[in-house]
């Protein structure tokens, strides 16, 4: 009898997992992907969507049609609750899926509610989801017709900083093209202890590179920032000292806000009482895994991507999380696929993911790329560079990844494409 493998999530991690599991397991398994939407969207392109350099349809793939061509079942009902003791998942439509192996690749829930006035429909916008980015794009056109001050950045507890830098600098580029940059003061507000920390303690000279770029583009910044609230016309920010005390409170006038939120685990990782499922998730709701991406309590459950629990790189005055970049996610996927195959054959899982950080941050007419192998110091590779070539490299990568999703390819795009674009022949860390 064929084993049942369920993948929760259909982003970069979930779609990659489905294709790699299909290649590695072949006819030995039935693979079902569960998502809360029938669409894959390429999240790294959301900053482009937000300034109308892409349309949402440019970065989306219809999953029911695509997966069907490759023998992968799909449900857009979403996961309501995981029941690991019963090897089952309750879906949003009231049905239940039973599994032999479960891969959790849900991504995060966006914790907008943790700050007053924060998030879409309130007093700020987001680029964490394509629908949020599309809403931001509509607002962007209205804003450009009647411009004013902007606040951009990442709040306390955020673990994804690259898109914040991207949006600030893409906005700068777009405003200059429209010849209205002189009417838009931009302030970059971040929980990082210094510019270019990125949740990783910096990579290469990201501190110097990004400070220089922000200074050159007339973008002011506030670091170690705790956002207290978003009002309709301003953002209230406390600047936190090294000892945890508040050094200064800023009231920043703003006509438009785009801030990256903190993340937490999605609802299906919590029990009926609203508590994280014991042994499956940490208090924040992130999936607990060992070095084989395997949950210690439920060995037939594996975690991939942003939903995985990773401790902070270091203590900082304002909490910051560790980012999970695309290469790391693909590396996790490869480890999970091979470890599930080994478990199905009675062997002990032994494949470990390479937790490396690779990022391409596009600024419209330039950009910054960095490689950290491994992501937390000390490192074997600790490199950052900038130039127009980063802009071109990210465009190429977007095309390759969307091609991968549409054609059902299991190849690790970050290693085979991005590393070649960066001139690094082999990833080792």
Buried (B, 14 or more C-beta within 10 A) or exposed (E): EEBBBBBBBBBBBBBBBBBBBBBBBEEBBBBBBBBBBBBBBBBBBBBBBBBBBBEBEBBBBEBBEBBEEBEBBBBBBBBBBBBBEEBBBBBBEEEEBEBBBBBBBBBBBBBBEBBEBBBBEBBBBBBBBBBBBBBBBEBBEEBBEEBEBBBBBBBBBBBBBBBBBBBBBBBBBBBBEEEBBEEBBBBBBBBBBBBBBBBBBBBBBBBEBBBBBBEEBEBEBBBBBBBBEBBEEBBBBBBBEEEEEEEEEBEBEBBBBBBBBBBBBBBBBBBEEEEBBEEBBBEBBBBBBEEBBBBEEBBBBBBBBBBBBBEBBBEBBBBBBBBBBBBBBBBBBBBBBBBBBBBBEEEEBEBBBBBBBBBBBBBBEBBBBBBBBBBBEEBEBBBBBBEEBBBBBBBBBBEBBBEBBBEBBBBBBBBEBBBEBBEBEEBEB
